[in-house]
């Protein structure tokens, strides 16, 4: 019986020579041969990270809170504000920051502040916050900066509140005069006018009662824990990065050695 030649499958691809393959055993041997290099790379990376972490100075978050001036709420529900916190924050960002910073730099004979401050107005509340990130060495300067900003905001709000009170006082005086005149009137509509002016007097007095000054709740309160990238996180990342770079260095060194041997063999 004649032997029938076997044809390869249609999508047959020849297997590459065994020399082109690398097994787990080969990888392990490479790592074992290059362990000193790997250890050196790993130690250098970790020591550099340790030196950087030790040179870092912890930064803390300093927060101030200011309650804005209040008035009678529209609709009779919730808390009314004389000026919205968002409006106050806009004034801080566009004007007060520059003015207070210039004053403080001149007083302290500084070129610039070593920290940044942000003002925010949380949603649906009647207060705003100032926040800075700085080291404990700058805590006193941060406190002074926040205090000056808050004093400037409060002074502006007190002025608005005084104008509002003056306007209500004038309305109240005028309404009371009209009420007295209506009481002394003998016209048929006198009773109706008395009731109308009496209601207006009550409404104005309620508006006056609701008026409340803005107040500083907290000045540069320091966070309990440091903020930003911690030393422990830096060291953890250094260990991971050191291990990766050590393995890469071992394979690169093995590759370079193989290339040199191949070159020398050809020569």
C-alpha positions in Angstrom: 0.0 0.0 0.0 1.5 3.3 -1.1 2.0 6.0 1.4 -0.2 9.1 0.7 1.7 12.4 1.3 0.0 14.4 4.0 -0.7 18.0 3.0 -0.5 20.8 5.6 -3.7 22.6 6.6 -4.7 25.6 4.5 -3.8 28.1 7.3 -0.7 26.3 8.4 2.1 28.5 9.7 5.5 27.0 10.4 6.5 27.0 14.1 9.4 29.4 14.8 12.6 27.9 15.8 13.0 27.0 19.4 15.8 29.6 19.8 13.3 32.4 19.3 11.2 31.3 22.2 11.7 32.4 25.8 10.3 30.3 28.7 9.6 31.1 32.3 12.8 29.2 33.1 14.8 31.6 30.9 13.2 34.6 32.5 14.0 33.3 35.9 17.6 32.6 35.0 17.9 36.2 33.7 16.6 37.6 36.9 18.8 35.4 39.0 21.9 36.3 37.0 21.1 40.0 37.2 20.0 40.1 40.8 22.8 42.4 41.9 21.9 45.0 39.2 18.2 44.7 40.2 19.0 45.2 43.8 21.1 48.2 43.0 18.5 49.9 40.9 15.8 49.2 43.5 17.9 50.6 46.4 18.8 53.7 44.5 15.1 54.5 43.6 14.0 53.9 47.2 16.8 56.0 48.7 16.0 58.9 46.3 12.4 58.7 47.3 13.2 58.5 50.9 15.5 61.6 50.7 12.7 63.5 48.9 10.1 62.4 51.4 12.3 63.4 54.4 12.9 66.9 52.8 9.2 67.5 52.4 7.4 69.9 54.8 3.9 68.9 55.7 1.1 71.3 54.5 -2.2 71.8 56.2 -5.5 73.2 55.1 -6.7 76.4 56.8 -10.4 77.2 56.5 -12.3 80.3 57.5 -16.1 80.7 57.6 -18.2 83.8 57.3 -22.0 84.1 57.6 -23.4 86.8 55.3 -25.8 89.4 56.6 -29.4 88.3 56.7 -32.8 89.9 55.9 -36.4 88.8 55.7 -36.6 85.8 53.4 -38.7 86.2 50.3 -41.8 84.2 50.5 -41.5 83.9 54.2 -39.6 80.6 54.1 -35.9 79.7 54.6 -33.1 82.2 55.3 -33.0 85.5 53.4 -29.6 87.2 52.7 -28.9 90.8 52.2 -26.3 89.9 49.6 -25.8 86.4 48.1 -22.7 84.5 49.1 -21.9 84.1 45.4 -21.9 87.8 45.0 -19.6 88.2 48.0 -17.2 85.6 46.6 -17.1 87.4 43.3 -16.1 90.6 45.1 -13.4 88.7 46.9 -12.0 87.2 43.7 -12.1 90.3 41.6 -11.1 93.0 44.2 -10.6 92.1 47.8 -7.8 89.5 47.2 -5.6 92.0 45.3 -6.2 94.8 47.8 -5.6 92.7 51.0 -2.6 91.0 49.4 -0.9 94.3 48.5 -1.5 95.6 52.0 -0.1 92.5 53.7 3.0 92.3 51.4 3.7 95.9 52.2 3.3 95.4 55.9 5.5 92.3 56.0 8.0 93.5 53.4 7.4 90.4 51.3 7.6 89.9 47.5 4.8 87.4 47.4 2.7 85.1 49.5 3.9 81.5 49.8 0.4 80.1 49.7 -2.8 80.4 47.6 -6.3 81.1 48.9 -9.7 80.3 47.4 -13.1 81.6 48.2 -16.2 79.4 47.7 -19.9 79.7 48.4 -21.5 76.3 49.0 -24.9 75.8 47.5 -28.1 76.6 49.5 -26.3 78.1 52.5 -25.9 81.5 53.9 -22.1 81.4 54.4 -18.9 81.4 52.4 -15.5 79.8 53.0 -11.9 80.8 52.6 -9.3 78.0 52.2 -5.5 78.0 52.1 -2.9 75.2 52.0 0.3 76.2 53.8 3.0 74.9 56.2 2.8 75.4 59.9 5.5 78.0 59.6 3.1 80.2 57.6 0.1 79.6 59.8 0.3 83.0 61.4 0.5 84.7 58.1 -2.4 82.7 56.7 -4.5 83.7 59.8 -3.6 87.4 59.3 -4.5 87.2 55.6 -7.8 85.5 56.3 -8.7 88.0 59.1 -8.0 91.0 56.9 -10.1 89.5 54.1 -13.0 88.8 56.4 -12.8 92.2 58.1 -13.0 93.8 54.6 -16.0 91.7 53.7 -17.7 92.4 57.0 -17.1 96.2 56.7 -18.7 96.2 53.2 -21.7 94.2 54.4 -22.1 96.4 57.5 -22.3 99.4 55.2 -25.0 97.7 53.1 -26.9 96.7 56.2 -26.8 100.3 57.5 -28.2 101.6 54.3 -31.0 99.0 54.4 -31.8 100.0 58.0 -31.9 103.7 57.1 -34.3 103.0 54.2 -36.6 100.9 56.4 -36.5 103.6 59.1 -37.6 106.2 56.6 -40.4 104.0 55.2 -41.5 103.3 58.8 -41.6 107.0 59.7 -43.5 107.9 56.6 -46.0 105.1 57.0 -46.6 106.0 60.7 -47.3 109.6 59.7 -49.8 108.4 57.1 -51.4 106.1 59.7 -51.9 109.0 62.1 -53.4 111.1 59.4 -55.8 108.3 58.5 -56.8 107.9 62.1 -57.7 111.6 62.3 -59.5 111.5 59.0 -63.3 111.6 58.9 -63.6 110.3 55.3 -65.5 107.1 54.5 -62.3 105.3 53.5 -60.5 106.2 56.7 -61.0 102.8 58.3 -59.7 101.1 55.2 -56.7 103.3 55.1 -56.0 102.7 58.8 -56.0 98.9 58.2 -53.7 99.3 55.2 -51.2 101.5 56.9 -51.2 99.4 60.1 -50.4 96.3 58.0 -47.5 98.2 56.3 -46.1 99.2 59.7 -46.2 95.6 60.8 -44.5 94.5 57.6 -41.7 97.1 57.9 -41.1 96.2 61.6 -40.8 92.6 60.6 -38.2 93.4 58.0 -36.3 95.4 60.5 -36.4 92.5 63.0 -35.0 90.1 60.4 -32.0 92.2 59.7 -28.8 90.6 61.1 -25.2 91.5 60.7 -22.7 89.2 59.0 -20.4 87.5 61.4 -17.1 85.6 61.3 -17.6 82.0 62.5 -14.1 80.7 62.2 -10.7 82.1 61.2 -8.0 79.9 59.6 -8.9 76.7 61.4 -6.1 74.1 60.8 -6.9 70.6 59.6 -5.9 67.8 61.9 -4.1 65.9 59.2 -1.6 67.1 56.5 -3.0 67.5 53.0 -1.4 66.7 49.7 0.8 63.7 48.8 1.9 62.0 52.0 5.3 60.5 52.7 3.9 57.0 53.1 2.3 57.2 49.6 5.6 58.5 48.1 7.5 55.5 49.6 4.8 53.0 48.4 5.0 54.4 44.9 8.8 54.3 45.0 8.8 50.7 46.0 6.5 49.8 43.1 8.5 52.0 40.6 11.8 50.6 41.9 10.7 47.0 41.4 9.5 47.8 37.8 12.7 49.6 36.9 14.8 46.9 38.4 13.2 44.2 36.2 13.4 46.4 33.1 17.1 47.1 33.8 17.8 43.4 34.1 16.2 42.6 30.8 17.9 45.6 29.1 21.3 44.5 30.4 20.7 40.9 29.2 19.6 42.2 25.8 22.8 44.4 25.5 24.9 41.4 26.5 23.3 39.2 23.9 23.9 41.8 21.2 27.6 42.2 22.2 28.1 38.4 22.0 26.4 38.2 18.6 28.6 41.0 17.3 31.8 39.4 18.7 30.8 36.1 17.1 30.3 37.6 13.7 33.6 39.4 13.9 
